[in-house]
Amino acid sequence: MNPALYAKMPFDPLKDFAPIASVASQPVVLLVNASSPYKTLADVVAASKAKPESLRIGLAGNGTVGHLAGEMLERRAAIQVLNVPYKGAGPAMTDLLGNQVDLNFANTPVAIPQLVGGKVRALAISSPQRLKSVPQLAAVPTVAELGYPGFDAITWTGLVAPAGTPPAVVERINSEVQKILKRPDVIEKLALEGSTAAAEGTPKQFADYIRSEHQKWGALIREANIKLD
């Protein structure tokens, strides 16, 4: 995302690293206050179409995955919401709980405790598949299955090394990472925060994924004219 968000970068994410392995992914969750009149994503879309920019969406910050998931939804659903950026996920959640904003695309570590406490309602998640590993989110539909096929807005993590790292070293580390990600204790630990261990993949597959994400988010950021300088 950053090369599209910032005019200058101290490194090139496509050239300065040797991708090793994808590690985990995590969706963002579209939340409303438990007292909200909006029960479904369709309710949100209908309300926004009836009165553009009447719904306020709290952002953990400009340029975050939650922000861009909202921008993606606006374009896919042909709606307009009012972005309200905060300095972090905590303040954004606080104002959702206080009904200062109507919506929040929150990351799972922030969303799960509030769902457990019954203070918010989850309308949809941004990953291509449902998050069955988290009891509070297992039944929550994806944005894609609610009428927006191909919707995919996730946070992901992976391992990279400096460009020029010997291929044998990259392959060895990749092999060890694949073993670790299959361990039940690792899978369970990731699930506690709403993350999913990455499926088995080669360094080339991870490199291809980085390029595809670079292109996808870059196009959206430019279209939405989001700048952080």
Summary of the structure (lengths in Angstrom):
residues: 229
radius of gyration: 18.3
end to end distance: 13.5
largest distance: 57.9
contacts: 709
relative contact order: 0.23
helix: 41%
strand: 21%
